[in-house]
Amino acid sequence: MNLANASVGATVSFATSTDARYPPGNIIDGDPSTYWITTGLFPQEFVLTLESDASVKNIHIKMSDVQCLSIETSADEEAHSFDEVMKKEFQPQNGQLQSEEFVFENAINTRHLKFVISKACNHFVSIHSLTVH
């Protein structure tokens, strides 16, 4: 079961930018034709809040024009303090959809996942979908 889906209680509880045509909730709506698009300033962030605490072993993200992404977690009830668990740089894909998977050897117990886009290949990036197991 994908823990990062609105149908199972996940929410995008915070995003640094929003556009009414491409809202952050599109990341977790389960519709492959929708996405969240950022504004032109970096870093950009969004926080995924799970329905309840979970052990996360795998994250799959579809995005475009992201050059550097970090993932932080928080097991707190409220999303106040985060610890970075992964940071990765990507090669430019010339606007092509990027499909990246992150596997954690040891499961991470968390309630909130923060995704920080610190560098991009374009003025805007898009996040199309997120799968968390």
N, CA, C and O of each residue as an XYZ file, in Angstrom:
532
protein
N       0.839     -1.177      0.000
C       0.000      0.000      0.000
C       0.887      1.245      0.000
O       1.855      1.334      0.755
N       0.542      2.193     -0.852
C       1.265      3.449     -0.929
C       0.813      4.357      0.210
O      -0.331      4.812      0.228
N       1.706      4.622      1.158
C       1.384      5.477      2.305
C       1.253      6.944      1.913
O       0.707      7.743      2.674
N       1.749      7.304      0.734
C       1.736      8.693      0.272
C       0.584      8.934     -0.692
O       0.785      9.487     -1.773
N      -0.599      8.532     -0.316
C      -1.764      8.744     -1.169
C      -2.866      9.374     -0.319
O      -3.093      8.966      0.820
N      -3.530     10.345     -0.869
C      -4.601     11.024     -0.138
C      -5.707     10.056      0.270
O      -6.368     10.265      1.286
N      -5.912      9.001     -0.512
C      -6.989      8.047     -0.217
C      -6.740      7.248      1.063
O      -7.669      6.650      1.606
N      -5.491      7.232      1.554
C      -5.195      6.527      2.814
C      -4.863      7.507      3.939
O      -4.316      7.113      4.969
N      -5.193      8.781      3.738
C      -5.043      9.768      4.799
C      -3.797     10.623      4.760
O      -3.610     11.460      5.644
N      -2.929     10.447      3.763
C      -1.737     11.287      3.653
C      -2.142     12.691      3.197
O      -3.119     12.862      2.469
N      -1.375     13.689      3.636
C      -1.604     15.068      3.209
C      -0.277     15.737      2.895
O       0.763     15.356      3.433
N      -0.316     16.726      2.029
C       0.824     17.615      1.872
C       0.521     18.756      2.829
O      -0.276     19.644      2.526
N       1.169     18.719      3.990
C       0.831     19.645      5.073
C       1.533     20.997      4.948
O       1.177     21.950      5.641
N       2.534     21.079      4.061
C       3.248     22.330      3.859
C       3.906     22.317      2.491
O       4.407     21.287      2.042
N       3.902     23.459      1.838
C       4.654     23.641      0.592
C       5.081     25.098      0.518
O       4.341     25.991      0.931
N       6.279     25.335     -0.008
C       6.809     26.694     -0.058
C       6.174     27.525     -1.156
O       6.281     28.751     -1.129
N       5.521     26.903     -2.116
C       4.862     27.660     -3.174
C       3.626     26.905     -3.627
O       3.511     25.690     -3.470
N       2.707     27.674     -4.197
C       1.494     27.036     -4.703
C       0.928     27.842     -5.857
O       1.072     29.063     -5.916
N       0.298     27.155     -6.749
C      -0.392     27.736     -7.895
C      -1.732     27.013     -7.956
O      -1.770     25.784     -7.908
N      -2.813     27.742     -8.060
C      -4.147     27.129     -8.038
C      -4.306     26.067     -9.121
O      -5.085     25.129     -8.949
N      -3.585     26.198    -10.229
C      -3.690     25.215    -11.312
C      -2.870     23.948    -11.031
O      -3.169     22.877    -11.561
N      -1.829     24.082    -10.188
C      -0.915     22.971     -9.899
C      -0.642     22.903     -8.395
O       0.496     23.106     -7.973
N      -1.660     22.622     -7.579
C      -1.483     22.650     -6.117
C      -0.648     21.480     -5.606
O      -0.538     20.454     -6.278
N      -0.059     21.630     -4.419
C       0.774     20.570     -3.840
C       0.039     19.240     -3.663
O       0.656     18.178     -3.750
N      -1.258     19.287     -3.418
C      -2.023     18.048     -3.249
C      -2.009     17.148     -4.472
O      -2.303     15.957     -4.370
N      -1.668     17.707     -5.632
C      -1.580     16.892     -6.847
C      -0.520     15.799     -6.732
O      -0.612     14.773     -7.405
N       0.479     16.012     -5.886
C       1.556     15.029     -5.721
C       0.996     13.689     -5.242
O       1.505     12.631     -5.611
N      -0.044     13.738     -4.428
C      -0.539     12.515     -3.776
C      -1.975     12.166     -4.160
O      -2.627     11.386     -3.464
N      -2.476     12.735     -5.259
C      -3.868     12.477     -5.636
C      -4.080     11.195     -6.427
O      -5.220     10.806     -6.681
N      -2.989     10.530     -6.821
C      -3.107      9.272     -7.551
C      -3.387      9.441     -9.037
O      -3.540      8.448     -9.748
N      -3.456     10.663     -9.515
C      -3.730     10.938    -10.930
C      -2.414     11.218    -11.650
O      -1.763     12.219    -11.352
N      -2.000     10.361    -12.591
C      -0.706     10.559    -13.251
C      -0.641     11.802    -14.142
O       0.445     12.189    -14.574
N      -1.770     12.422    -14.419
C      -1.760     13.597    -15.294
C      -1.643     14.917    -14.513
O      -1.581     15.985    -15.122
N      -1.611     14.853    -13.166
C      -1.510     16.078    -12.375
C      -0.150     16.149    -11.690
O       0.535     15.137    -11.537
N       0.233     17.358    -11.281
C       1.521     17.561    -10.627
C       1.518     18.889     -9.885
O       0.643     19.732    -10.080
N       2.536     19.052     -9.018
C       2.786     20.324     -8.340
C       3.926     21.004     -9.069
O       4.915     20.361     -9.421
N       3.796     22.298     -9.299
C       4.872     23.053     -9.921
C       5.313     24.146     -8.954
O       4.486     24.768     -8.287
N       6.608     24.372     -8.884
C       7.159     25.357     -7.964
C       7.207     26.734     -8.613
O       6.974     26.886     -9.813
N       7.514     27.729     -7.790
C       7.843     29.045     -8.315
C       9.331     29.041     -8.640
O       9.987     28.011     -8.483
N       9.866     30.141     -9.080
C      11.239     30.167     -9.569
C      12.326     30.373     -8.545
O      13.478     30.555     -8.939
N      12.043     30.357     -7.265
C      13.076     30.561     -6.252
C      13.414     29.240     -5.561
O      12.549     28.379     -5.405
N      14.662     29.085     -5.153
C      15.080     27.863     -4.468
C      15.814     28.234     -3.194
O      16.490     29.262     -3.158
N      15.703     27.429     -2.146
C      15.137     26.078     -2.162
C      13.601     26.091     -2.144
O      12.974     27.071     -1.740
N      13.026     24.985     -2.590
C      11.596     24.728     -2.506
C      11.426     23.480     -1.647
O      12.261     22.576     -1.678
N      10.337     23.438     -0.878
C      10.111     22.299      0.023
C       8.643     21.920      0.022
O       7.762     22.737     -0.248
N       8.407     20.650      0.334
C       7.059     20.240      0.702
C       7.175     19.163      1.771
O       8.152     18.416      1.821
N       6.157     19.097      2.627
C       6.127     18.124      3.717
C       4.950     17.193      3.485
O       3.810     17.632      3.335
N       5.243     15.914      3.459
C       4.226     14.875      3.387
C       3.966     14.401      4.808
O       4.889     13.973      5.500
N       2.717     14.473      5.244
C       2.336     13.970      6.558
C       1.527     12.708      6.363
O       0.498     12.711      5.687
N       2.005     11.621      6.966
C       1.327     10.332      6.855
C       0.157     10.268      7.833
O       0.114     11.016      8.810
N      -0.774      9.384      7.567
C      -1.943      9.211      8.426
C      -1.532      8.894      9.864
O      -2.153      9.374     10.812
N      -0.478      8.079     10.023
C       0.038      7.720     11.348
C       1.515      7.384     11.207
O       2.044      7.346     10.096
N       2.181      7.141     12.334
C       3.594      6.748     12.298
C       3.748      5.504     11.434
O       2.887      4.625     11.427
N       4.861      5.445     10.705
C       5.089      4.305      9.813
C       6.579      4.013      9.706
O       7.414      4.882      9.957
N       6.899      2.783      9.332
C       8.272      2.384      9.021
C       8.441      2.466      7.513
O       7.794      1.731      6.766
N       9.306      3.357      7.073
C       9.500      3.609      5.644
C      10.799      2.957      5.197
O      11.855      3.187      5.785
N      10.713      2.141      4.153
C      11.904      1.492      3.590
C      12.188      1.944      2.168
O      13.301      1.776      1.671
N      11.177      2.522      1.507
C      11.310      2.795      0.084
C      10.506      4.043     -0.279
O       9.353      4.190      0.125
N      11.131      4.941     -1.047
C      10.456      6.130     -1.567
C      10.729      6.206     -3.060
O      11.873      6.094     -3.499
N       9.673      6.395     -3.831
C       9.804      6.548     -5.275
C       9.166      7.883     -5.647
O       8.034      8.170     -5.256
N       9.899      8.695     -6.403
C       9.405     10.022     -6.772
C       9.567     10.244     -8.266
O      10.597      9.908     -8.850
N       8.530     10.819     -8.880
C       8.594     11.229    -10.285
C       8.565     12.746    -10.298
O       7.703     13.373     -9.682
N       9.534     13.333    -11.020
C       9.732     14.775    -10.981
C      10.414     15.217    -12.266
O      10.852     14.390    -13.065
N      10.499     16.527    -12.456
C      11.263     17.031    -13.601
C      12.077     18.247    -13.194
O      11.651     19.073    -12.387
N      13.264     18.329    -13.781
C      14.206     19.440    -13.621
C      14.781     19.605    -12.223
O      15.273     20.682    -11.889
N      14.732     18.571    -11.405
C      15.341     18.616    -10.071
C      16.817     18.232    -10.201
O      17.148     17.212    -10.806
N      17.689     19.047     -9.637
C      19.118     18.765     -9.689
C      19.671     18.295     -8.346
O      20.625     17.517     -8.313
N      19.083     18.758     -7.230
C      19.515     18.305     -5.911
C      18.289     18.187     -5.004
O      17.512     19.131     -4.861
N      18.135     17.019     -4.399
C      16.988     16.731     -3.539
C      17.483     16.104     -2.246
O      18.330     15.211     -2.256
N      16.943     16.586     -1.134
C      17.209     15.925      0.139
C      15.877     15.536      0.766
O      14.849     16.173      0.538
N      15.928     14.469      1.563
C      14.754     13.986      2.279
C      15.074     14.034      3.763
O      16.120     13.562      4.208
N      14.152     14.614      4.516
C      14.289     14.713      5.965
C      13.061     14.072      6.600
O      11.989     14.043      5.995
N      13.214     13.563      7.808
C      12.093     12.913      8.488
C      11.881     13.482      9.883
O      12.795     14.027     10.502
N      10.653     13.337     10.357
C      10.306     13.721     11.719
C       9.276     12.725     12.243
O       8.262     12.462     11.596
N       9.549     12.180     13.415
C       8.603     11.249     14.050
C       7.715     11.973     15.055
O       6.863     11.351     15.689
N       7.908     13.282     15.207
C       7.105     14.066     16.143
C       5.654     14.115     15.685
O       5.361     13.986     14.497
N       4.752     14.303     16.641
C       3.327     14.441     16.308
C       3.115     15.636     15.381
O       2.410     15.536     14.376
N       3.729     16.765     15.727
C       3.705     17.956     14.880
C       5.045     18.037     14.157
O       6.081     17.676     14.717
N       5.025     18.503     12.936
C       6.237     18.542     12.111
C       7.088     19.758     12.463
O       7.019     20.793     11.801
N       7.901     19.614     13.528
C       8.723     20.741     13.969
C      10.207     20.537     13.666
O      10.829     21.403     13.050
N      10.775     19.428     14.079
C      12.207     19.208     13.858
C      12.401     18.011     12.939
O      11.722     16.991     13.059
N      13.342     18.162     12.023
C      13.595     17.135     11.005
C      15.064     16.737     11.015
O      15.935     17.532     11.370
N      15.325     15.499     10.622
C      16.682     14.997     10.439
C      16.850     14.555      8.991
O      16.015     13.828      8.453
N      17.936     15.000      8.369
C      18.197     14.603      6.984
C      18.593     13.128      6.932
O      19.462     12.689      7.686
N      17.958     12.369      6.048
C      18.269     10.944      5.906
C      18.852     10.618      4.532
O      19.370      9.522      4.317
N      18.764     11.578      3.596
C      19.267     11.322      2.259
C      19.412     12.644      1.524
O      18.602     13.557      1.686
N      20.465     12.731      0.707
C      20.651     13.876     -0.181
C      21.295     13.356     -1.456
O      22.249     12.580     -1.408
N      20.763     13.790     -2.601
C      21.281     13.263     -3.864
C      21.263     14.339     -4.937
O      20.336     15.145     -5.023
N      22.317     14.331     -5.758
C      22.410     15.207     -6.925
C      22.064     14.385     -8.163
O      22.367     13.194     -8.239
N      21.426     15.041     -9.130
C      21.001     14.365    -10.357
C      21.578     15.086    -11.565
O      21.826     16.291    -11.528
N      21.786     14.338    -12.622
C      22.236     14.904    -13.887
C      21.047     15.569    -14.580
O      19.928     15.063    -14.498
N      21.272     16.693    -15.259
C      20.178     17.345    -15.993
C      19.545     16.383    -17.003
O      20.239     15.627    -17.682
N      18.225     16.430    -17.086
C      17.479     15.538    -17.984
C      16.748     16.305    -19.084
O      15.892     15.743    -19.767
N      17.078     17.572    -19.258
C      16.486     18.400    -20.316
C      14.971     18.367    -20.324
O      14.355     18.198    -21.376
N      14.369     18.529    -19.156
C      12.921     18.584    -19.058
C      12.221     17.239    -19.062
O      10.997     17.184    -18.942
N      12.961     16.165    -19.195
C      12.364     14.831    -19.198
C      11.948     14.436    -17.781
O      12.527     14.906    -16.802
N      10.956     13.584    -17.687
C      10.497     13.101    -16.389
C      11.585     12.247    -15.745
O      12.108     11.319    -16.363
N      11.916     12.568    -14.508
C      12.892     11.813    -13.732
C      12.130     10.847    -12.832
O      11.145     11.231    -12.202
N      12.570      9.627    -12.770
C      11.963      8.628    -11.895
C      13.068      8.097    -10.996
O      13.973      7.399    -11.455
N      12.989      8.432     -9.714
C      14.057      8.079     -8.777
C      13.504      7.269     -7.613
O      12.421      7.546     -7.097
N      14.269      6.267     -7.216
C      13.874      5.430     -6.088
C      14.960      5.481     -5.026
O      16.153      5.440     -5.329
N      14.524      5.572     -3.775
C      15.431      5.606     -2.637
C      15.050      4.462     -1.709
O      13.915      4.375     -1.240
N      16.014      3.589     -1.452
C      15.780      2.423     -0.596
C      16.648      2.588      0.645
O      17.850      2.835      0.546
N      16.034      2.448      1.802
C      16.749      2.559      3.064
C      16.999      1.165      3.613
O      16.066      0.383      3.798
N      18.259      0.860      3.872
C      18.632     -0.457      4.381
C      17.897     -0.766      5.681
O      17.404     -1.876      5.883
N      17.833      0.220      6.547
C      17.085      0.083      7.792
C      15.863      0.984      7.707
O      15.978      2.161      7.368
N      14.711      0.443      8.007
C      13.472      1.219      7.932
C      13.574      2.459      8.812
O      14.182      2.431      9.882
N      12.972      3.541      8.346
C      12.954      4.808      9.075
C      11.563      4.979      9.673
O      10.564      4.979      8.953
N      11.507      5.122     10.980
C      10.225      5.363     11.639
C       9.938      6.857     11.574
O      10.719      7.670     12.067
N       8.807      7.212     10.961
C       8.503      8.618     10.754
C       7.009      8.870     10.644
O       6.221      7.950     10.428
N       6.643     10.114     10.796
C       5.273     10.565     10.566
C       5.247     11.600      9.447
O       4.266     11.728      8.714
N       6.375     12.351      9.334
C       6.453     13.430      8.346
C       7.721     13.253      7.513
O       8.776     12.897      8.038
N       7.605     13.503      6.224
C       8.736     13.478      5.305
C       8.831     14.841      4.632
O       7.880     15.298      3.999
N       9.985     15.488      4.775
C      10.208     16.772      4.120
C      11.114     16.560      2.919
O      12.164     15.926      3.026
N      10.706     17.088      1.788
C      11.479     17.006      0.549
C      11.971     18.416      0.227
O      11.176     19.341      0.056
N      13.296     18.564      0.147
C      13.907     19.874     -0.075
C      14.616     19.853     -1.426
O      15.539     19.069     -1.647
N      14.172     20.720     -2.317
C      14.787     20.863     -3.644
C      15.680     22.088     -3.564
O      15.197     23.220     -3.551
N      16.992     21.855     -3.511
C      17.917     22.975     -3.318
C      18.495     23.508     -4.620
O      18.941     24.654     -4.671
N      18.497     22.699     -5.670
C      18.996     23.141     -6.977
C      18.120     22.554     -8.068
O      17.560     21.466     -7.928
N      18.015     23.303     -9.161
C      17.190     22.852    -10.282
C      17.894     23.128    -11.597
O      18.850     23.902    -11.657
N      17.412     22.492    -12.638
C      17.959     22.662    -13.987
C      17.167     23.705    -14.770
O      17.491     24.004    -15.920
N      16.136     24.252    -14.150
C      15.249     25.197    -14.811
C      14.730     26.170    -13.749
O      15.036     26.016    -12.566
N      13.957     27.155    -14.159
C      13.387     28.101    -13.196
C      12.296     27.464    -12.353
O      12.030     27.910    -11.237
N      11.666     26.430    -12.877
C      10.580     25.731    -12.196
C      10.865     24.233    -12.192
O      11.516     23.723    -13.104
N      10.388     23.538    -11.189
C      10.424     22.079    -11.202
C       9.006     21.586    -10.958
O       8.149     22.320    -10.467
N       8.782     20.336    -11.310
C       7.471     19.730    -11.046
C       7.664     18.400    -10.327
O       8.602     17.650    -10.596
N       6.752     18.139     -9.413
C       6.722     16.851     -8.714
C       5.410     16.192     -9.135
O       4.329     16.722     -8.875
N       5.512     15.038     -9.783
C       4.353     14.383    -10.382
C       3.712     13.345     -9.458
O       2.487     13.253     -9.373
N       4.530     12.581     -8.782
C       3.961     11.574     -7.896
C       4.994     11.144     -6.860
O       6.198     11.356     -7.007
N       4.471     10.538     -5.822
C       5.300     10.080     -4.706
C       4.714      8.775     -4.196
O       3.511      8.671     -3.959
N       5.573      7.788     -4.032
C       5.154      6.509     -3.489
C       6.036      6.214     -2.284
O       7.261      6.312     -2.362
N       5.409      5.853     -1.176
C       6.135      5.564      0.049
C       5.682      4.205      0.574
O       4.491      3.967      0.779
N       6.658      3.316      0.788
C       6.370      1.989      1.359
C       7.253      1.786      2.572
O       7.186      0.739      3.216
